[in-house]
Amino acid sequence: MSTSTIDRAVDQRTYASYARPLLWRLVATREFAVFALLAIVYVYARGSIVGFDGPLTIYFLFLESAPIMLLALPMTLIIITGEIDLSVASTMALTGAMLGIAYTKWDLPFLAAVGVALVVGLLCGLLNGFLVAYVKLPSLAVTVGTLALFRGLAEGFLGTESISGFPDRWTDLLKDRIGGDSSYPLFVIPLVVLAVAFGVLLHFTTFGRGVYEIGLNDEAARFTGVDIARTKLILFMLAGGVAALAGIYQSLYTVARGDSAVNLELQVIAAVLLGGVSIFGGRGSLPGVLAGVLLIAVINSAMRLDGVRGEVTEIVIGCLLVASVIAPTLLTWISGLVPGRAQRPAAAPPAGTTPEPPASGGSSLTS
């Protein structure tokens, strides 16, 4: 094959993903749609709802949505692999209960009690990950069972008792503001650090590429060298560890109770799916998920300030979630009704060159 033939083939090669302008590729995504919807809802709430533009709105919005933000980070990676973890809220309650018991009843130093809670969270994730990754049980069935198990342990340990009285130094640190008087609580800093760490892990590492490959096709991922069992075990242990952090946070922010964070896993999954992660796996990004979490937090805060009942807020968020799940299928169906674009004609050969006939039995470079 001559050099002129190769050059002509490269000129004629097209890549579907890059066939449209860069601006269009950035705008025509679910993540951009979530960011745009977040901006619209926020601007509307600031201009229309009394009290939403006050100095405390952003402060409490971040404090109250922090557990959902934390739990959504590992949940994003788990759902991209095609799995799910319904036990994160129960793990959060159990680790909060263990923090309170270790600190107040076992008289351990506070940091040692925090270590106990983190170990319990990792063990919860290890149990889920082992059953899913190595015993090959479906994650939905496994985590429904551990949801009840961990919740039962938390309520069995504490009953109706609530534990408070943690060191003021830690509770005050949690509620302090960045710079002393800004609208953002100090807790936003470790939250951002953790989000960046998960973002780098998912989008810029070999481990993250393996997560996407498992979600797209686990058999193909295995042939490319991805250790599927180890990847899933690590992800479920990360979910347990981060749920422990959320349980510690919730105990310091309010109190440690066995019945805390009930049904919180549904809000976490809703935020992840709303942020553009496919429930079938293989697709999604962490920025979109964070926008989804903030969108739900803004809607909750705005409707509460407007005097709307909680049930109505749940209906609105539920409808938004159903619409976000249906939208890709609907758009695909609509695009199927549009006649296909005519194939672009091949570029004319450069002047002064003679087209060569294709070699018999050879493969074409054009696609």
C-alpha positions as CSV (number, residue, x, y, z in Angstrom):
1,M,0.0,0.0,0.0
2,S,1.5,3.3,-1.0
3,T,1.9,6.4,1.2
4,S,-0.8,8.3,-0.8
5,T,-3.3,5.5,-0.1
6,I,-2.6,5.6,3.7
7,D,-2.8,9.4,3.8
8,R,-6.1,9.3,1.9
9,A,-7.5,6.7,4.2
10,V,-6.6,8.8,7.3
11,D,-8.2,11.8,5.8
12,Q,-11.4,9.8,5.2
13,R,-11.5,8.2,8.7
14,T,-14.3,9.5,10.9
15,Y,-15.0,9.1,14.6
16,A,-18.7,9.2,15.6
17,S,-17.9,10.6,19.1
18,Y,-16.0,13.6,17.7
19,A,-18.2,14.3,14.6
20,R,-19.9,17.2,16.4
21,P,-18.4,20.5,17.6
22,L,-16.7,20.5,21.0
23,L,-19.3,22.9,22.5
24,W,-22.2,20.7,21.4
25,R,-20.5,17.6,22.9
26,L,-20.1,19.5,26.2
27,V,-23.7,20.8,26.3
28,A,-25.6,17.7,25.0
29,T,-25.0,15.6,28.1
30,R,-27.1,14.6,31.0
31,E,-24.5,16.0,33.4
32,F,-24.8,19.5,31.8
33,A,-28.6,19.2,32.0
34,V,-28.4,18.5,35.7
35,F,-26.0,21.5,36.2
36,A,-28.4,23.7,34.2
37,L,-31.4,22.5,36.2
38,L,-29.6,23.1,39.4
39,A,-28.8,26.7,38.4
40,I,-32.4,27.3,37.3
41,V,-33.8,26.0,40.5
42,Y,-31.3,27.9,42.6
43,V,-31.9,31.2,40.9
44,Y,-35.6,30.8,41.0
45,A,-35.6,29.9,44.7
46,R,-33.4,33.0,45.5
47,G,-35.7,35.3,43.7
48,S,-39.1,33.8,44.7
49,I,-38.9,32.2,48.1
50,V,-38.6,34.3,51.2
51,G,-35.6,33.5,53.3
52,F,-33.8,31.3,50.7
53,D,-31.3,34.1,50.0
54,G,-30.4,34.4,53.7
55,P,-26.9,33.8,55.1
56,L,-27.9,30.5,56.8
57,T,-29.4,28.8,53.8
58,I,-26.2,27.7,52.2
59,Y,-24.7,26.8,55.6
60,F,-27.5,24.4,56.6
61,L,-27.9,23.2,53.0
62,F,-24.3,21.8,53.1
63,L,-24.6,20.5,56.7
64,E,-27.8,18.6,56.2
65,S,-26.9,17.2,52.8
66,A,-23.3,16.1,53.8
67,P,-24.3,12.5,54.6
68,I,-25.9,12.1,51.2
69,M,-22.9,13.6,49.5
70,L,-20.6,11.2,51.4
71,L,-22.6,8.1,50.6
72,A,-23.1,9.1,47.0
73,L,-19.3,9.0,46.3
74,P,-18.7,5.2,46.6
75,M,-22.3,4.5,45.5
76,T,-21.5,6.1,42.1
77,L,-18.6,3.6,41.5
78,I,-20.7,0.7,42.6
79,I,-23.6,1.5,40.3
80,I,-21.3,2.0,37.4
81,T,-20.1,-1.6,37.8
82,G,-23.7,-2.7,37.6
83,E,-24.1,-3.4,41.3
84,I,-25.9,-1.6,44.1
85,D,-25.6,-1.2,47.9
86,L,-28.8,-0.7,49.8
87,S,-27.2,-1.2,53.2
88,V,-25.2,2.1,53.4
89,A,-27.8,3.9,55.6
90,S,-28.0,1.0,58.0
91,T,-24.2,0.8,58.1
92,M,-24.2,4.5,58.9
93,A,-26.6,4.0,61.8
94,L,-24.6,1.0,63.1
95,T,-21.3,2.8,63.0
96,G,-22.9,5.8,64.8
97,A,-24.2,3.5,67.5
98,M,-20.8,1.9,67.9
99,L,-19.2,5.3,68.2
100,G,-21.6,6.3,71.0
101,I,-21.2,2.9,72.8
102,A,-17.4,2.9,72.6
103,Y,-17.1,6.5,73.8
104,T,-19.7,6.6,76.6
105,K,-20.0,2.9,77.8
106,W,-16.6,1.5,77.1
107,D,-14.9,4.8,78.1
108,L,-12.5,4.8,75.2
109,P,-10.9,8.0,74.1
110,F,-12.8,9.8,71.3
111,L,-10.3,9.0,68.6
112,A,-10.2,5.4,69.6
113,A,-14.0,5.3,69.4
114,V,-13.8,6.8,65.9
115,G,-11.4,4.0,65.0
116,V,-13.9,1.4,66.3
117,A,-16.6,2.9,64.1
118,L,-14.4,2.9,61.1
119,V,-13.4,-0.7,61.6
120,V,-17.1,-1.7,62.0
121,G,-17.9,0.1,58.7
122,L,-15.1,-1.6,56.8
123,L,-16.2,-5.0,58.2
124,C,-19.8,-4.3,57.0
125,G,-18.4,-3.5,53.5
126,L,-16.2,-6.5,53.6
127,L,-19.2,-8.8,54.3
128,N,-21.1,-7.2,51.4
129,G,-18.2,-7.3,49.0
130,F,-17.2,-10.9,49.9
131,L,-20.8,-12.2,49.3
132,V,-21.1,-10.3,46.0
133,A,-17.6,-10.6,44.5
134,Y,-16.6,-14.1,45.6
135,V,-19.8,-16.0,46.5
136,K,-21.3,-14.5,43.4
137,L,-24.6,-13.5,45.0
138,P,-26.7,-10.7,43.5
139,S,-25.9,-7.4,45.2
140,L,-29.6,-6.4,45.5
141,A,-30.4,-9.5,47.5
142,V,-27.2,-9.3,49.6
143,T,-27.6,-5.7,50.6
144,V,-31.3,-6.0,51.3
145,G,-30.4,-8.6,53.8
146,T,-27.6,-6.7,55.3
147,L,-29.8,-3.6,55.4
148,A,-32.0,-5.4,57.8
149,L,-29.1,-7.0,59.7
150,F,-27.2,-3.8,60.3
151,R,-30.3,-1.9,61.2
152,G,-31.4,-4.6,63.6
153,L,-27.9,-4.6,65.3
154,A,-28.0,-0.8,65.6
155,E,-31.4,-0.7,67.2
156,G,-30.6,-3.8,69.3
157,F,-27.5,-2.1,70.8
158,L,-29.1,1.2,71.5
159,G,-32.9,0.5,71.6
160,T,-34.7,3.8,72.0
161,E,-31.7,5.4,73.6
162,S,-29.8,8.3,72.0
163,I,-26.2,9.1,72.8
164,S,-24.8,12.6,72.8
165,G,-22.2,14.4,74.9
166,F,-19.3,14.0,72.5
167,P,-16.3,16.3,73.0
168,D,-17.3,20.0,72.3
169,R,-14.0,20.5,70.4
170,W,-15.1,18.0,67.7
171,T,-18.8,19.1,67.6
172,D,-17.8,22.8,67.4
173,L,-15.2,22.0,64.7
174,L,-17.9,20.3,62.7
175,K,-20.1,23.4,62.8
176,D,-17.5,26.1,62.4
177,R,-17.5,28.2,59.3
178,I,-14.6,28.6,56.8
179,G,-12.9,31.9,57.6
180,G,-15.1,32.3,60.7
181,D,-18.0,34.1,59.1
182,S,-18.6,32.6,55.6
183,S,-21.7,30.8,54.5
184,Y,-19.8,27.5,54.1
185,P,-19.2,25.1,57.1
186,L,-15.7,23.9,57.7
187,F,-16.8,20.3,56.9
188,V,-16.9,21.3,53.2
189,I,-13.1,21.1,53.1
190,P,-12.7,17.4,53.9
191,L,-15.8,16.7,51.8
192,V,-14.2,18.4,48.7
193,V,-10.9,16.5,49.4
194,L,-12.8,13.2,49.5
195,A,-14.8,14.1,46.3
196,V,-11.6,15.0,44.5
197,A,-10.0,11.7,45.6
198,F,-12.9,9.6,44.3
199,G,-13.0,11.7,41.1
200,V,-9.3,11.0,40.4
201,L,-9.8,7.3,41.3
202,L,-12.8,7.0,38.9
203,H,-11.7,9.2,36.0
204,F,-7.9,9.1,36.0
205,T,-6.7,5.7,37.1
206,T,-6.5,2.2,35.8
207,F,-8.8,1.1,38.6
208,G,-11.4,3.6,37.4
209,R,-11.2,2.3,33.8
210,G,-11.7,-1.2,35.2
211,V,-14.9,0.0,37.0
212,Y,-16.3,1.2,33.6
213,E,-15.3,-1.9,31.8
214,I,-17.0,-4.1,34.4
215,G,-20.2,-2.1,34.0
216,L,-20.1,-2.3,30.2
217,N,-19.2,-6.0,29.9
218,D,-17.7,-8.0,32.7
219,E,-16.6,-10.8,30.4
220,A,-14.7,-8.4,28.2
221,A,-13.3,-6.8,31.3
222,R,-12.0,-10.1,32.5
223,F,-10.2,-10.8,29.2
224,T,-8.6,-7.3,29.4
225,G,-7.0,-8.3,32.7
226,V,-9.4,-6.6,35.2
227,D,-9.7,-8.4,38.5
228,I,-13.5,-8.1,38.8
229,A,-13.8,-9.8,42.2
230,R,-11.1,-7.6,43.8
231,T,-12.5,-4.4,42.3
232,K,-16.0,-5.1,43.6
233,L,-14.6,-6.1,47.1
234,I,-12.7,-2.8,47.3
235,L,-15.7,-0.8,46.2
236,F,-18.0,-2.3,48.8
237,M,-15.3,-1.8,51.5
238,L,-15.0,1.8,50.4
239,A,-18.8,2.2,50.7
240,G,-18.6,0.7,54.3
241,G,-15.7,3.0,55.3
242,V,-17.4,6.1,53.9
243,A,-20.7,5.1,55.5
244,A,-18.8,5.0,58.8
245,L,-17.6,8.5,58.2
246,A,-21.2,9.6,57.6
247,G,-22.3,7.8,60.8
248,I,-19.6,9.7,62.8
249,Y,-20.6,13.0,61.2
250,Q,-24.3,12.4,61.9
251,S,-23.6,11.5,65.6
252,L,-21.6,14.7,66.1
253,Y,-24.1,16.8,64.2
254,T,-27.1,15.5,66.1
255,V,-27.0,12.4,68.3
256,A,-26.2,8.7,67.9
257,R,-29.4,6.7,67.4
258,G,-30.2,3.2,66.1
259,D,-33.0,4.5,64.0
260,S,-31.1,7.4,62.3
261,A,-30.7,7.7,58.6
262,V,-33.9,5.6,57.9
263,N,-34.5,5.4,54.1
264,L,-31.5,7.6,53.4
265,E,-30.2,5.0,50.9
266,L,-33.1,5.9,48.6
267,Q,-32.1,9.6,48.5
268,V,-28.5,8.6,47.8
269,I,-29.5,6.3,44.9
270,A,-31.9,8.9,43.6
271,A,-29.1,11.5,43.6
272,V,-26.7,9.2,41.8
273,L,-29.2,8.3,39.1
274,L,-30.3,11.9,38.7
275,G,-26.7,12.8,38.2
276,G,-26.5,10.7,35.0
277,V,-25.3,7.4,36.2
278,S,-26.9,4.5,34.4
279,I,-28.6,1.9,36.6
280,F,-27.4,-0.7,34.1
281,G,-23.8,0.2,34.7
282,G,-21.0,1.4,32.5
283,R,-21.9,5.1,32.4
284,G,-21.8,8.1,34.6
285,S,-19.5,10.7,36.2
286,L,-18.8,12.1,39.6
287,P,-19.4,15.8,38.8
288,G,-22.9,15.0,37.6
289,V,-23.6,13.0,40.8
290,L,-22.5,16.0,43.0
291,A,-24.8,18.2,41.0
292,G,-27.6,15.8,41.5
293,V,-27.0,15.8,45.3
294,L,-27.0,19.6,45.4
295,L,-30.2,19.7,43.2
296,I,-32.1,17.5,45.6
297,A,-30.7,19.5,48.6
298,V,-31.8,22.8,47.0
299,I,-35.3,21.5,46.2
300,N,-35.7,20.2,49.7
301,S,-34.5,23.5,51.3
302,A,-36.6,25.7,49.0
303,M,-39.8,23.7,49.4
304,R,-39.4,23.5,53.2
305,L,-38.9,27.3,53.4
306,D,-41.9,27.8,51.2
307,G,-44.0,25.8,53.6
308,V,-44.5,22.8,51.4
309,R,-45.2,19.5,53.1
310,G,-42.5,16.8,53.1
311,E,-44.7,14.4,51.3
312,V,-45.1,16.8,48.3
313,T,-41.3,17.3,48.2
314,E,-40.8,13.5,48.0
315,I,-43.4,13.3,45.2
316,V,-41.5,16.1,43.2
317,I,-38.1,14.4,43.7
318,G,-39.6,11.0,42.8
319,C,-41.1,12.4,39.6
320,L,-37.7,14.0,38.8
321,L,-36.0,10.7,39.3
322,V,-38.4,8.8,37.1
323,A,-38.1,11.4,34.4
324,S,-34.3,11.2,34.5
325,V,-34.4,7.4,34.1
326,I,-36.9,7.5,31.3
327,A,-35.3,10.3,29.4
328,P,-32.4,8.4,27.8
329,T,-34.8,5.7,26.5
330,L,-37.2,8.3,25.3
331,L,-34.5,10.3,23.5
332,T,-33.2,7.1,21.9
333,W,-36.6,6.2,20.6
334,I,-37.2,9.7,19.2
335,S,-33.8,9.7,17.5
336,G,-34.7,6.4,15.9
337,L,-37.7,8.1,14.3
338,V,-35.4,10.7,12.6
339,P,-34.1,9.5,9.2
340,G,-30.4,8.7,9.3
341,R,-28.0,11.3,8.0
342,A,-26.7,10.6,4.5
343,Q,-23.3,9.2,4.5
344,R,-20.7,11.9,3.8
345,P,-19.1,11.3,0.4
346,A,-15.5,10.3,0.3
347,A,-13.0,13.0,-0.1
348,A,-11.6,13.5,-3.6
349,P,-8.1,12.2,-4.1
350,P,-5.4,14.9,-4.0
351,A,-4.6,16.5,-7.4
352,G,-1.8,14.7,-9.3
353,T,-2.4,11.3,-7.7
354,T,-4.1,8.2,-9.2
355,P,-6.6,6.3,-7.2
356,E,-5.5,2.7,-6.5
357,P,-7.9,-0.2,-6.6
358,P,-8.2,-2.1,-3.2
359,A,-6.1,-5.1,-2.8
360,S,-7.9,-8.4,-3.1
361,G,-8.7,-9.8,0.4
362,G,-7.1,-6.8,2.2
363,S,-8.9,-4.8,4.9
364,S,-9.9,-1.2,4.5
365,L,-8.6,1.4,6.8
366,T,-11.7,3.5,6.4
367,S,-14.7,2.9,8.7
